Amino acid sequence: MLPREELLKGVENRDSVARVIDQAEQAIKTWEVVGTDFLSPPELAEIQRVFSRLTEVQLVVWGGYPQAERQRIAIARSELPLDSSQVSLVALEIAGNFLFDTATHRDFLGAMLGTGIVREKTGDIIVLGERGAQAIVAPELVEFLEMNLKQVRSVPVKTQRIEISELKVREPKKKELTTVEASLRLDAIASAGFGMSRSKMVDLIDSGDVRVNWKEVTQASSQVKSGDLIAIRSKGRLEVGEIAVTKKDRYRVQLTRYM
């Protein structure tokens, strides 16, 4: 048995982590690969941190393409072979003419959930503008959505399974920049990277809208380090690159902003 209470100590997404611990114990007991539902980036990051201490099991995380936000985890005993092909997911095309009634990610997700399915069975949705969208879902939903997802907003749609290789994934836009700061405080680095005032950034941090490595941080004075990922709701992500100390004892920080 896994050290459940020790693993759950101090975790933010307790229910999700507890569920995956249960599934890991099932994988150990049955010698089978066990799959989770789709998980959000904060859940995934915390689960990977928790399970990095264990040697009994291994995890493979996959959401259909390298930049996928929502992903599933395949769990198996460490002795077994495991790769991303064992993560069960399929792609759907939701095709319609959205030229005169543009639909957003929220519209497609709302229409899918409106058929009665749950969010945990759906992965990323890739909006294709006037042509519709593509969605990644659990395999057991395919026939149901093909039969029941017939309209998004006012637009009739045809929903059908496609190959994962047919996903039209765009590379994220990114911007490289360098800033020189007196400290490595979160508010200083994030305000420079996102191009906003320090006071506005402090407000966002105080209100819980800022995450570092997908963990909510509410202290503006928190220190960042090379490799950290700073995310702000609806504003994108910022990766902290190389940090060097200047002759004047300031910090020169390489940043990559993903928009």
C-alpha positions as a printed Julia matrix, in Angstrom:
259×3 Matrix{Float64}:
   0.0    0.0     0.0
   1.15   3.54   -0.75
   1.74   6.02    2.12
  -1.56   7.77    1.4
  -1.72  10.32    4.23
   1.92  11.26    3.79
   1.39  11.8     0.07
  -1.71  13.94    0.66
  -0.05  16.18    3.24
  -0.3   19.8     2.16
  -1.69  19.15   -1.33
  -4.0   21.71   -2.9
  -6.04  19.4    -5.17
  -6.7   16.79   -2.49
  -9.66  15.0    -4.13
  -7.89  14.62   -7.48
  -4.63  13.43   -5.93
  -6.47  10.98   -3.64
  -8.3    9.53   -6.64
  -5.03   8.98   -8.52
  -3.46   7.34   -5.44
  -6.4    4.9    -5.44
  -5.82   4.2    -9.13
  -2.09   3.72   -8.55
  -2.82   1.16   -5.84
  -5.13  -0.62   -8.29
  -2.32  -0.66  -10.89
   0.1   -2.13   -8.33
  -2.4   -4.79   -7.25
  -3.64  -5.89  -10.7
  -0.4   -5.52  -12.72
  -2.49  -3.62  -15.3
  -2.22  -0.12  -16.79
  -4.82   2.14  -15.16
  -5.93   5.43  -16.71
  -7.21   8.59  -15.08
  -9.79  11.06  -16.36
  -8.58  14.3   -17.98
  -6.85  16.57  -15.48
  -6.13  20.3   -15.46
  -2.55  21.69  -15.46
  -2.55  22.45  -11.68
  -3.81  18.93  -10.92
  -1.25  17.35  -13.25
   1.65  19.34  -11.79
   0.71  18.44   -8.23
   0.19  14.75   -9.02
   3.57  14.56  -10.76
   5.25  16.24   -7.77
   3.61  13.81   -5.33
   4.39  10.7    -7.37
   8.01  11.71   -8.05
   8.81  10.37   -4.55
   7.57   6.86   -5.37
   9.48   4.0    -6.97
   6.66   1.44   -7.09
   4.74   3.08   -9.93
   5.38   5.1   -13.08
   3.22   7.68  -14.84
   2.87   8.72  -18.47
   0.99  11.97  -19.15
  -0.54  12.65  -22.59
  -3.28  14.86  -23.99
  -3.07  14.15  -27.73
  -0.35  16.65  -28.66
   2.73  18.09  -26.92
   1.21  21.43  -25.83
  -2.1   19.97  -24.59
  -3.33  21.56  -21.36
  -5.8   18.92  -20.23
  -4.23  15.47  -20.17
  -4.82  11.97  -18.91
  -2.36   9.83  -16.97
  -1.59   6.16  -17.55
  -0.3    4.48  -14.37
   1.54   1.17  -14.16
   3.93  -0.74  -11.94
   7.52   0.33  -12.5
   8.41  -3.1   -13.92
   5.98  -2.81  -16.85
   6.58  -1.08  -20.21
   4.57   2.14  -20.47
   4.3    4.85  -23.13
   1.87   7.5   -24.37
   0.12   5.05  -26.73
  -1.42   3.48  -23.6
  -3.21   6.73  -22.69
  -6.75   6.27  -24.02
  -8.09   9.25  -25.94
  -9.61  10.05  -29.32
 -10.11  13.14  -31.47
 -13.42  14.45  -32.8
 -14.17  16.95  -35.53
 -17.11  19.3   -34.88
 -17.72  20.69  -38.36
 -20.1   23.51  -39.3
 -20.29  26.87  -41.04
 -19.49  29.45  -38.37
 -18.84  32.31  -40.82
 -21.84  34.34  -39.62
 -22.07  33.1   -36.02
 -18.56  32.79  -34.61
 -18.21  30.27  -31.77
 -15.63  30.39  -28.99
 -13.97  27.67  -26.95
 -16.64  28.25  -24.28
 -19.42  27.76  -26.85
 -18.06  24.4   -28.02
 -17.43  23.2   -24.48
 -20.89  24.35  -23.4
 -22.54  22.5   -26.29
 -20.62  19.32  -25.43
 -21.48  19.48  -21.74
 -25.06  20.31  -22.71
 -25.41  16.78  -24.1
 -24.99  15.47  -20.55
 -21.32  14.46  -20.48
 -18.94  15.52  -17.68
 -15.9   17.79  -17.98
 -13.54  15.08  -16.69
 -14.08  13.1   -19.9
 -13.06  15.96  -22.18
  -9.59  17.2   -23.03
  -8.53  20.19  -25.09
 -10.72  21.88  -27.68
  -9.0   23.41  -30.71
 -11.15  26.12  -32.3
 -10.78  26.34  -36.08
 -12.61  29.62  -36.71
 -15.4   29.5   -39.27
 -14.93  25.74  -39.87
 -15.76  24.58  -36.35
 -13.47  22.86  -33.88
 -11.67  19.68  -32.9
 -12.0   18.09  -29.48
 -10.1   15.41  -27.59
 -12.28  13.12  -25.48
 -12.37   9.77  -23.71
 -13.04   6.93  -26.22
 -16.33   5.93  -24.59
 -17.86   9.31  -25.54
 -17.33   9.05  -29.29
 -20.58   7.37  -30.37
 -22.64   9.38  -27.89
 -21.3   12.73  -29.13
 -21.58  11.68  -32.79
 -25.29  11.06  -32.16
 -26.07  13.93  -29.78
 -23.82  16.91  -30.56
 -25.81  18.43  -33.42
 -25.63  22.19  -32.78
 -23.24  24.83  -31.41
 -24.8   28.26  -30.91
 -27.2   28.56  -33.86
 -25.03  26.47  -36.18
 -25.84  22.85  -37.11
 -22.74  20.66  -36.79
 -21.6   17.22  -37.8
 -19.53  15.44  -35.16
 -17.29  12.55  -36.18
 -14.16  10.77  -35.1
 -10.84  11.68  -36.75
  -7.27  10.46  -36.34
  -5.14  12.14  -33.7
  -2.69  12.96  -36.51
  -5.4   15.15  -38.11
  -5.43  17.62  -35.21
  -4.69  21.12  -36.5
  -2.5   22.3   -33.64
  -0.92  25.74  -33.89
   2.46  26.35  -32.3
   2.0   28.81  -29.42
   3.09  32.39  -30.11
   6.04  33.31  -27.97
   8.12  36.38  -27.27
  11.67  36.36  -25.9
  12.74  39.23  -23.66
  15.36  40.19  -21.09
  14.83  42.25  -17.96
  17.23  43.55  -15.32
  15.75  43.7   -11.81
  16.97  44.52   -8.31
  15.47  41.27   -6.98
  13.87  37.99   -8.09
  10.53  38.85   -6.47
   7.52  37.4    -8.27
   5.85  40.79   -8.72
   9.0   42.29  -10.28
   9.69  39.47  -12.73
   6.05  38.89  -13.68
   5.27  42.58  -14.24
   8.28  42.85  -16.57
   7.37  39.68  -18.44
   3.68  40.47  -18.88
   4.28  44.16  -19.58
   2.11  45.61  -16.82
   2.62  47.83  -13.8
   4.0   46.41  -10.57
   0.88  47.53   -8.66
  -1.44  45.79  -11.13
   0.63  42.61  -10.81
   0.46  42.79   -6.99
  -3.35  43.04   -7.27
  -3.44  39.92   -9.49
  -1.2   38.02   -7.07
  -3.28  39.08   -4.05
  -6.5   37.97   -5.77
  -5.16  34.45   -6.47
  -4.93  34.83  -10.26
  -1.22  34.0   -10.45
   0.28  30.52  -10.32
   3.92  29.48  -10.25
   4.49  25.97  -11.6
   0.66  25.68  -11.47
   0.58  26.29   -7.71
  -1.33  29.35   -6.49
   1.02  31.95   -5.0
  -0.41  34.94   -3.09
   2.84  36.49   -1.82
   4.2   39.16   -4.16
   7.6   38.81   -2.46
   7.92  35.11   -3.38
  11.24  34.41   -5.12
  11.32  32.91   -8.6
  14.1   30.79  -10.08
  15.28  29.57  -13.46
  12.83  27.06  -14.94
   9.76  28.43  -13.15
   6.53  28.8   -15.13
   4.34  31.77  -14.17
   0.73  31.63  -15.37
  -1.93  34.32  -15.11
  -5.55  33.53  -15.82
  -6.49  34.72  -19.37
  -3.08  36.39  -19.91
  -0.86  33.45  -20.87
   2.32  32.03  -19.39
   5.83  33.2   -18.69
   8.86  30.92  -18.48
  11.86  32.06  -16.45
  15.08  31.26  -18.29
  18.7   31.91  -17.45
  19.44  34.24  -14.53
  22.77  36.1   -14.28
  24.07  38.6   -11.73
  25.36  41.89  -13.21
  28.38  43.89  -12.05
  26.01  46.14  -10.1
  24.55  43.13   -8.25
  21.28  43.19  -10.16
  19.64  40.22  -11.86
  19.54  39.86  -15.62
  16.68  37.45  -16.37
  15.83  35.8   -19.69
  12.08  35.38  -20.12
   9.85  33.63  -22.66
   6.23  34.73  -22.81
   3.68  32.36  -24.35
   0.56  34.1   -25.64
